[in-house]
Amino acid sequence: MKKILMPLLIIVIAVGVIVTLFLSLAQQEHLLVVHEGNHEKKVIPFKPNQYQCPECKMPIEQMKYSAEAVMPNGKTFFFDDPGCLILWLKDKRVKEEITLWIHTLDTQKWIDPKSAHYSLTDNTPMLYGFGAYEQHQEGMIDFETMQLKMLRGENMTDPYIRKKLLGH
């Protein structure tokens, strides 16, 4: 009797755990990945944890380091880190037709990322280090340089680069 009861008990517990997991996932609020209908290609205001970054899949918790990309068809994608925007853009065929926005840390404005200046050591959500600024400060780089460094992996996630930039 015990030989039958023990496997049966294990099966019942396993099924209970699986059902509980599925029910808890079904009750979680799902984040949006894209906003449709932005044919004016303007910045879309958002609330914390409303959208999910399409590159790293993290919820966008703050506007501080965020970026937006508006496709020619009006679909807007939201990013939690400037580095995620660069990684997402690398395989897009219509790069020239995508309208980009980035939130600046110094002026709290949304500007074209190509006109922003980037720090190398900011504590960004994905730890790439590239914070966007409207006003140039010593040691900052332009968009093209930031993009190249991001695609080469030359950012704060590389321990050698991190040590070199922070000096320890």
N, C-alpha and C positions, 0 to 999 in steps of 0.2 A: 504494500500500500504506500509506504514511504517513497519507494522508487518511482511511483507514478505521480505522487503529490508534489514532489520537489520540482521536476521539470515543468509541471503544469503551473506552479506558483511563479517560476521564473518567466514563463511565457506571458502570464497575466501581468506581471510587473513591467515587462518590456513593452507590451501593448499599451499599458497605462502611461508610460513615459512618452511613447511616440504620440499618442493622442494629445497629451498635455502640451507637448512641443508644438504640434500643428495648431492647436487652439490658441496658444499664446502668440504665434506668428500671425495668425489670422486677425487677431485683435490689435496688433501694432499698427500705428498710423504709417502709411506708406508715403515716402517723400517723392516729390515730383522731380523729374530729370529735365524736362523741357517745358517752356511756356510757348504756346502757339499764338499766331496772329499778330506778331510785332512787325507789321509791314512798314511802320515809320522808322524802324531800326533805332529806337530810343532805349535808354536804360530802363529796365523793369525793376521797380522797387520790390523788395522781398523781405519777408520776416525770417528771423533765425529759425533754422531747422525746417524750412518749407521746401527747400530744394536740395538735391544731392548732386555732387560733382560727378560728371560723366566719366572723368578720368580715374580718380582714386576711389570713387563711390562713397566718400565721406559726406555727412550732412554739412551744409554750409551754416555754421553757427554764428558767424559775424560778418559784417560788411568789410571790416578792416582790411583784409588782404584779398577780397573777392574780385572777380572779373566776370565779364559776360561776353558771349559771342552770338551775334545775330546772323543767322543764315539768310541767303537771298529769298527764301520762301517765308521768312518771318518767324521761324523757330528760334527761340533764344535758349542758350545753354548757359549754366551758371557754374563758376569754379571757385573753390575755396582758397586757392593758392595760385599766384602767377605762373609758377612752374607747371602746374596741371594744365593751364591754358596752352602753354607751349607744347607740352607732350601731346595734347589732344589735337592741336593744329597740324602737327608734323605730317600726318597722312591725309589731310584734307585736300581734295583736288581743286576746290574753288576758293583757295585762300584769299585771293585778291578781292573776291566778292563778299567776304565775311566782314561784317562791321564788328569791331572789337571795342570794349570798354574796360577800364580798370579803375579801381577805387584808390585814390591817393591817400597816403598816411598824413602828409603835412597839411593839405588844404581840404581834405575830406570831400573832394570832388570826383566825379566820374570823367575821365579823359581818355583820349585815344592812347592805348599802350605804347604806340610808336613814338609819341612825344613825351613819354614819362622818362624819369631817371630812376635807376634801380640801385638800391643798396645791396650789399653782398652778404650781410650777416644778420638780417632781421629774423626774428623767431616766428616764421610763417607756419601755417597749419601742417604742411607736409615737410617742414624743416629744410626746404630748398634754400631759404635765406634771401630771396629776391623781393624786397618790399618796394612798392611803387611810390614815387614822389613827383610832385609837379615842379618843384624848385630843385635845381641842381645843387648838390653839396659835394665837397671834396671826397674823392674815392668812389663816387657813383659811376655807373656805366649806362650806356644807352640801350635801347630795346634790342638792336641787332646783336650786340655783344652779350646781353643777358640770354637771348635766344640761343646763341651759339654755345655759351657755357652750359645752359640747361640741357641741350641735346647731346653735348659731349659728356655730361655727368659731372661737370666741374662746378659743384655746388656744395652746400653745407652738409649734405648727406654723405659725402665722401670724407672719411676720417682724415685723410692727408690734407685735403683742401680746407677742412674745418680747422685743423691745427695751424695751418699756414695763415689763414685769415684771422683767427683769434689770438694767435701767438702763444698758444700753450698746448 
